[in-house]
Amino acid sequence: MKYLYILLVFIPVTIIGKIMGFSDPLLFACSSLAIIPLAGVMGQSTDDIAGFAGQKIGGLLNATFGNATELIIAFVAMKEGLFDVVKASLAGSVIGNILLVLGLSMLCGGVKYKTQSFNKNSINITSSMLLLAVLGLSIPAIFTHTLPEESLNTQYEGLSIIIALLMLLVYIMQFVFSFVTHRSLYEETVPSDEGEGKPASLPRAIGLLIASTICIAVLSEIFVGTVEPMAESAGLSKTFVGIILVPIIGNAAEHSSAVIMAVRNKMNAAIEIALGSSLQIILFVVPVLTLLSLFFTPMSIVFTPFELVSVTGAVLIANRVAADGESNWLEGLQLVTVYIMIGAAFFFV
């Protein structure tokens, strides 16, 4: 993953470009390339801090900061009122993690190893939690189709807040389950760090985490400001940019980590990265953004029918793939193919 750090050169390039008035498409490209390695730095710093904090606190830190880049980008977009882009990027993160990341991991790992196994007990728990999370996302959309239009404005926002709070509650309780009451189910999923080097010093890791977070926040302002002009100049819809481009940019470092883990035959870690990240998006990032939006313009948890169908389909596929505790390259190819199909559909929206 170190090769991504070469892209850090685009941090000053983006800032200078903003001052000098670069075109929006060029600023979009530069800020995207700058955010990718920063997400990697943030993830590595979190891992290093977790190494000093112990398994329980470390797991909480990894879960909290695992999707910090997407949260920051989505928060900036939400402040700008780009709710369609925010929701599309969140749905796209779930779809991308399950279909693209998990698919590439199984495909690349399966090319090297005929069959790869993983702890199906813990993965099945994560998969079933994803089903619950998708149901929570679906209820507000279904609700909007059952009430008269004149009643919606006063009621669906309240429903979104209730569901957001319940999702956060479930998100918190999963830590009690995984770190306290059923800790033994997850012991096999912790990959060995043998041969991967010693973690950085704690002050350095904390400093890098703070610095990368600040840089991502600054660059996200530039990035979000160029989304609409770039989409118009490239002839792309905001939905396509949100569903496909934004999640890939925010998750690039995490995506590469999952694939590398699979190639090293650490399929447990690869699947936990893909499914765990998707679960965190729905149960943590979506509710937090919904609650934060109350301080600006309230944002409801109402996704478009196609976004919901795509997310639900991806989660159902994840449950099917995780059921037997084994994976191969053909399953990976199937997941990637479905992702390309969905991406092609959103391209024509």
C-alpha positions in Angstrom: 0.0 0.0 0.0 3.1 2.3 0.3 3.0 3.1 -3.4 -0.2 5.1 -2.7 1.8 7.6 -0.6 3.4 8.9 -3.8 0.1 10.6 -4.5 0.6 12.8 -1.4 2.3 15.2 -3.8 -1.2 16.2 -5.0 -2.1 17.8 -1.6 0.0 21.0 -2.3 -0.9 20.7 -6.0 -4.7 20.8 -5.2 -4.3 23.8 -2.8 -2.2 25.7 -5.2 -4.6 24.9 -8.0 -7.5 26.2 -5.9 -5.7 29.5 -5.3 -4.7 29.8 -9.0 -8.1 29.0 -10.3 -7.7 25.6 -11.9 -10.7 24.3 -13.8 -13.2 22.2 -11.9 -12.5 18.9 -13.6 -8.8 19.3 -12.9 -9.4 20.3 -9.3 -11.7 17.3 -8.9 -9.0 15.0 -10.3 -6.2 16.5 -8.1 -8.3 16.5 -4.9 -9.3 12.9 -5.6 -5.7 11.8 -6.0 -4.8 13.6 -2.8 -7.6 12.1 -0.7 -6.7 8.5 -1.6 -3.3 8.3 0.2 -4.6 10.4 3.1 -7.3 7.8 3.7 -4.5 5.3 3.8 -2.5 7.3 6.3 -5.6 7.7 8.5 -6.2 4.0 8.4 -2.6 3.0 9.2 -2.5 5.6 12.0 -5.7 4.1 13.5 -4.2 0.6 13.3 -1.0 1.8 15.0 -3.0 3.4 17.8 -5.1 0.3 18.1 -1.9 -1.7 18.6 -1.1 0.3 21.7 -4.7 0.5 23.0 -5.4 -3.2 23.3 -8.0 -5.4 21.4 -11.2 -3.9 22.8 -10.3 -0.2 22.4 -8.4 -1.0 19.3 -11.4 -2.6 17.7 -13.6 0.4 18.7 -11.0 2.8 17.1 -10.8 0.8 13.9 -14.6 0.7 13.7 -15.0 4.4 14.4 -12.3 5.7 12.0 -12.7 3.0 9.4 -15.0 5.1 7.3 -13.9 8.5 8.6 -13.0 9.7 5.0 -16.5 8.9 3.7 -18.0 10.6 6.8 -16.0 13.8 6.3 -16.8 14.0 2.5 -20.5 13.2 3.1 -20.7 15.8 5.9 -19.2 18.5 3.7 -21.6 17.6 0.8 -24.5 17.6 3.3 -23.6 21.1 4.4 -23.7 22.2 0.8 -27.2 20.7 0.4 -26.0 17.9 -2.0 -28.3 15.3 -0.4 -28.6 13.2 -3.6 -24.8 13.0 -3.8 -24.5 12.1 -0.1 -27.1 9.3 -0.2 -25.7 8.0 -3.5 -22.1 7.9 -2.0 -23.3 6.0 1.1 -25.3 3.5 -1.0 -22.3 3.3 -3.4 -19.9 2.6 -0.5 -22.0 -0.4 0.6 -22.4 -1.7 -2.9 -18.7 -1.2 -3.7 -17.5 -2.8 -0.5 -19.6 -5.9 -0.9 -19.5 -6.4 -4.7 -16.2 -4.8 -5.8 -13.9 -5.1 -2.8 -15.1 -8.6 -1.7 -15.3 -9.7 -5.4 -11.7 -8.6 -6.2 -10.5 -10.1 -2.9 -12.0 -13.5 -3.8 -10.9 -13.2 -7.4 -7.3 -12.3 -6.7 -7.0 -14.7 -3.7 -8.7 -17.5 -5.7 -6.3 -17.2 -8.6 -3.5 -18.0 -6.2 -5.3 -20.5 -4.0 -7.9 -23.0 -5.3 -10.2 -22.6 -2.3 -10.0 -20.1 0.6 -11.8 -20.6 3.9 -12.9 -18.2 6.6 -14.7 -18.2 9.9 -18.2 -18.5 8.7 -19.7 -18.1 12.2 -18.5 -14.5 12.7 -19.0 -13.6 9.0 -22.6 -14.9 9.1 -23.3 -12.7 12.1 -22.0 -9.6 10.2 -24.1 -10.7 7.2 -27.3 -11.0 9.2 -26.6 -7.6 10.8 -26.3 -6.2 7.2 -29.8 -7.6 6.5 -31.2 -5.8 9.5 -29.4 -2.6 8.5 -30.9 -2.7 5.0 -34.4 -3.2 6.4 -33.8 -0.1 8.5 -32.8 1.8 5.3 -35.9 0.5 3.5 -38.6 1.4 6.0 -38.5 5.2 5.4 -38.7 4.7 1.6 -41.6 2.3 1.9 -43.2 4.7 4.4 -43.2 7.6 1.9 -45.2 5.5 -0.5 -48.0 4.7 2.0 -48.9 8.2 3.2 -50.6 11.0 1.3 -48.1 13.5 -0.2 -49.3 16.4 2.0 -48.5 14.4 5.2 -44.9 13.4 4.3 -43.1 16.6 5.1 -44.2 16.5 8.8 -43.8 12.8 9.4 -40.9 11.1 7.6 -38.2 13.3 9.1 -39.3 12.1 12.6 -39.3 8.5 11.4 -35.8 9.0 10.0 -34.5 10.3 13.4 -36.1 7.3 15.3 -34.5 4.8 12.9 -31.2 6.6 13.1 -31.2 6.4 16.9 -32.1 2.7 16.8 -29.4 2.0 14.2 -26.8 3.6 16.5 -28.0 1.6 19.4 -27.6 -1.7 17.5 -24.2 -0.5 16.3 -23.1 0.1 19.9 -24.5 -3.3 21.1 -22.6 -5.2 18.5 -19.4 -4.2 20.3 -20.8 -5.7 23.5 -21.5 -8.9 21.5 -18.1 -9.1 19.8 -15.9 -7.9 22.6 -17.7 -9.2 25.7 -20.4 -11.8 25.5 -19.3 -13.7 22.4 -15.7 -12.7 22.0 -14.6 -16.3 21.2 -16.5 -16.3 17.9 -14.2 -13.6 16.6 -10.8 -14.8 17.8 -10.1 -16.7 14.6 -10.7 -13.5 12.5 -7.8 -11.6 13.9 -4.9 -11.8 11.4 -1.4 -12.4 12.4 0.9 -9.3 12.3 4.0 -11.5 12.0 6.5 -10.0 9.6 4.5 -6.8 9.0 6.9 -4.6 11.1 6.5 -2.9 14.4 3.8 -0.2 14.8 4.9 3.4 14.9 5.3 5.3 18.1 2.0 6.4 19.8 2.7 10.2 19.6 3.6 9.9 15.9 0.5 7.8 15.1 -1.8 10.3 16.9 -0.1 13.2 15.1 -0.5 11.6 11.7 -4.2 10.8 12.5 -4.9 14.4 13.4 -2.9 15.8 10.4 -4.6 13.5 7.9 -8.0 14.2 9.3 -7.5 18.0 8.9 -6.1 17.6 5.4 -9.0 15.4 4.4 -11.5 18.0 5.8 -9.8 20.8 3.8 -9.5 18.8 0.6 -13.1 17.6 0.9 -14.3 21.2 0.7 -12.5 21.6 -2.6 -13.6 18.1 -3.8 -17.3 18.6 -3.0 -17.3 22.0 -4.6 -16.2 20.6 -7.9 -18.5 17.6 -8.0 -21.5 19.3 -9.8 -19.4 21.3 -12.3 -17.2 18.3 -13.1 -20.3 16.0 -13.6 -21.8 18.6 -16.0 -18.7 19.1 -18.0 -18.1 15.3 -18.3 -21.7 14.5 -19.1 -22.2 12.4 -15.9 -25.1 12.5 -13.5 -24.6 13.4 -9.9 -26.0 10.0 -9.0 -23.3 8.2 -10.9 -20.5 10.3 -9.4 -21.9 9.6 -5.9 -22.5 5.9 -6.4 -19.3 5.0 -8.3 -16.6 7.7 -8.1 -16.9 9.1 -4.6 -16.8 5.7 -2.8 -13.9 4.4 -4.9 -11.9 7.6 -4.0 -12.7 7.4 -0.3 -12.2 3.7 0.0 -9.2 3.1 -2.3 -6.7 2.5 0.5 -9.1 0.2 2.3 -9.9 -1.6 -1.0 -6.2 -2.4 -1.7 -5.7 -3.6 1.9 -8.5 -6.2 1.5 -7.1 -7.5 -1.8 -3.6 -7.8 -0.3 -5.0 -9.7 2.7 -6.8 -12.1 0.3 -3.6 -12.7 -1.7 -1.8 -13.5 1.6 -4.6 -16.1 2.2 -6.0 -14.0 5.1 -9.6 -14.3 3.9 -11.1 -13.6 7.3 -9.5 -10.2 7.4 -10.4 -9.4 3.7 -14.1 -10.3 4.3 -14.3 -8.4 7.6 -12.8 -5.3 5.9 -15.5 -5.5 3.1 -18.5 -6.5 5.1 -17.6 -4.7 8.3 -17.1 -1.4 6.4 -20.5 -1.8 4.8 -22.1 -2.4 8.1 -20.5 0.6 9.6 -21.7 2.8 6.8 -25.3 1.8 7.4 -25.4 1.6 11.2 -23.0 4.5 12.0 -22.3 6.9 9.2 -25.9 7.2 7.9 -27.4 7.8 11.4 -24.7 10.2 12.4 -25.2 12.3 9.2 -28.9 12.2 9.7 -28.6 13.5 13.3 -26.0 16.1 12.3 -28.2 17.4 9.5 -30.6 18.6 12.2 -28.2 21.5 12.8 -28.4 22.5 9.1 -31.1 21.3 6.8 -32.6 18.0 8.0 -31.8 15.0 5.8 -34.1 12.0 5.7 -33.1 8.4 5.3 -35.0 8.0 2.1 -33.0 6.4 -0.7 -34.2 6.0 -4.3 -35.8 2.7 -5.2 -32.9 1.7 -7.5 -30.3 2.5 -4.8 -32.3 0.4 -2.3 -32.7 -2.5 -4.7 -28.9 -2.4 -5.5 -27.9 -2.3 -1.8 -30.4 -5.1 -0.9 -29.2 -7.3 -3.7 -25.6 -6.8 -2.7 -26.4 -7.7 0.9 -28.3 -10.8 -0.1 -25.4 -11.9 -2.3 -23.0 -11.4 0.7 -25.2 -13.6 2.8 -25.2 -16.3 0.2 -21.4 -16.1 -0.3 -20.7 -16.2 3.4 -22.9 -19.2 4.1 -20.4 -22.0 3.3 -17.3 -20.5 4.8 -15.3 -20.9 1.6 -14.6 -18.8 -1.5 -13.0 -19.2 -4.9 -12.2 -17.1 -7.9 -15.5 -17.7 -9.7 -17.5 -16.3 -6.8 -15.3 -13.2 -6.9 -15.8 -12.8 -10.7 -19.5 -13.1 -10.2 -19.5 -10.3 -7.6 -17.4 -8.0 -9.7 -19.6 -8.6 -12.7 -22.7 -7.6 -10.8 -21.0 -4.5 -9.7 -20.1 -3.5 -13.3 -23.8 -4.2 -14.2 -25.1 -1.9 -11.5 -22.4 0.8 -12.4 -23.5 0.6 -16.0 -27.1 1.1 -15.0 -26.4 4.2 -12.9 -24.3 5.6 -15.8 -27.4 5.8 -17.8 -29.6 7.3 -15.1 
